[in-house]
């Protein structure tokens, strides 16, 4: 993924721009699942970074 955009329209929409420039649009439950996966990944990365900073 090169870029991701979230839109709150009548239903959630996620637009993913891939490394090759192609765009893919996700609607409804697919958009919600993608948003949750990204939020979970971001939370996990932030926790790992916080732990490493405390060790320094």
Secondary structure, 3 states (H helix, E strand, C coil): CCEEEEEECCCEEEEEECCCCCEEEEEHHHHHHHHHHHHHHHHHHHHHHHHHHHHC
